[in-house]
Amino acid sequence: MITDNYMREMLQTVKPYTLVILHSTARTQEPGAEKIIWEHGRRNFELRAQGSLAIVCPVRDGSDVAGICIFTAIPEETKRIMDGDPAVHAGILTYEIHPTGTFPGSQLP
């Protein structure tokens, strides 16, 4: 049973993260965009290896949402990271930043 005390204790352990929602632009359809998206992906692998990017989830449902990411950095640092992304720099992707938090040890099953 999840008690009020347990919930209060757990809420004290929440660690801050930054959620990024990526959006596709019309430039996604331009010649050469796929190469830039490939380099965007390579950069995501590098950020994961460095520990800055905890979770990355591409979205392929036909909407303008291209993906979601959870960064271990604060929002200001995450903005700096995202502004250096090749797909953002090329105008192929835009992004939103949202401060969030979760419990230590949270992971996808």
C-alpha positions as CSV (number, residue, x, y, z in Angstrom):
1,M,0.0,0.0,0.0
2,I,1.3,3.4,-0.9
3,T,0.9,5.6,2.2
4,D,1.0,9.4,2.5
5,N,4.3,9.2,4.4
6,Y,5.8,7.0,1.6
7,M,4.7,9.6,-1.0
8,R,6.1,12.5,1.0
9,E,9.5,10.6,1.4
10,M,9.6,9.8,-2.3
11,L,8.8,13.4,-3.3
12,Q,11.9,14.6,-1.4
13,T,14.1,12.5,-3.7
14,V,12.9,13.9,-7.0
15,K,15.9,14.9,-9.2
16,P,15.6,17.8,-11.7
17,Y,15.8,17.1,-15.4
18,T,14.9,19.0,-18.6
19,L,12.4,17.7,-21.1
20,V,12.8,18.7,-24.7
21,I,10.0,18.3,-27.3
22,L,11.4,18.5,-30.9
23,H,9.2,19.7,-33.8
24,S,9.7,19.1,-37.5
25,T,9.6,22.1,-39.9
26,A,8.8,22.2,-43.6
27,R,12.6,22.1,-44.1
28,T,12.5,18.4,-43.3
29,Q,11.4,17.7,-46.9
30,E,14.3,19.7,-48.5
31,P,17.1,18.0,-50.3
32,G,20.0,17.1,-47.9
33,A,17.8,17.2,-44.8
34,E,18.3,13.5,-44.2
35,K,22.0,14.0,-44.0
36,I,21.6,16.7,-41.4
37,I,19.1,14.5,-39.4
38,W,21.7,11.7,-39.5
39,E,24.2,14.0,-37.9
40,H,21.6,15.1,-35.4
41,G,21.3,11.4,-34.4
42,R,25.0,11.0,-34.2
43,R,25.1,14.0,-31.8
44,N,22.4,12.4,-29.7
45,F,24.6,9.3,-29.4
46,E,27.5,11.5,-28.3
47,L,25.3,13.3,-25.7
48,R,24.1,10.0,-24.4
49,A,27.7,8.7,-24.1
50,Q,28.6,11.9,-22.2
51,G,25.7,11.5,-19.8
52,S,23.9,14.7,-20.8
53,L,21.1,13.0,-22.6
54,A,19.3,10.4,-20.5
55,I,16.5,9.4,-22.8
56,V,15.8,10.1,-26.5
57,C,12.6,9.0,-28.2
58,P,12.0,9.7,-31.9
59,V,8.4,10.2,-32.7
60,R,7.2,8.9,-36.1
61,D,3.4,9.3,-36.0
62,G,3.0,11.8,-38.8
63,S,2.6,14.8,-36.5
64,D,5.0,17.7,-36.2
65,V,6.4,16.2,-33.1
66,A,9.8,14.7,-34.1
67,G,10.9,13.4,-30.7
68,I,11.2,13.9,-27.0
69,C,14.4,14.0,-25.0
70,I,15.2,14.1,-21.3
71,F,18.4,15.9,-20.4
72,T,20.3,15.7,-17.1
73,A,21.3,19.4,-17.6
74,I,19.5,22.4,-16.3
75,P,17.2,24.3,-18.8
76,E,19.8,27.0,-19.6
77,E,22.5,24.4,-20.4
78,T,20.0,22.3,-22.3
79,K,19.2,25.4,-24.5
80,R,22.9,25.8,-25.2
81,I,23.1,22.1,-26.2
82,M,20.0,22.3,-28.4
83,D,21.1,25.5,-30.1
84,G,24.2,23.7,-31.2
85,D,22.3,20.8,-32.7
86,P,22.8,20.6,-36.5
87,A,19.1,20.0,-37.3
88,V,18.1,23.0,-35.1
89,H,20.8,25.1,-36.6
90,A,19.6,24.3,-40.1
91,G,16.0,25.1,-39.2
92,I,14.9,21.5,-39.8
93,L,13.9,21.1,-36.1
94,T,12.6,23.5,-33.5
95,Y,12.3,22.7,-29.8
96,E,10.5,23.5,-26.6
97,I,12.2,23.2,-23.2
98,H,10.3,22.2,-20.0
99,P,11.9,21.8,-16.5
100,T,10.8,18.5,-15.0
101,G,11.9,15.9,-12.4
102,T,11.6,12.3,-11.6
103,F,12.7,9.8,-9.0
104,P,16.3,8.5,-8.9
105,G,16.5,5.2,-10.7
106,S,13.5,5.8,-13.0
107,Q,14.0,4.0,-16.2
108,L,12.1,2.6,-19.2
109,P,11.2,-1.1,-18.7
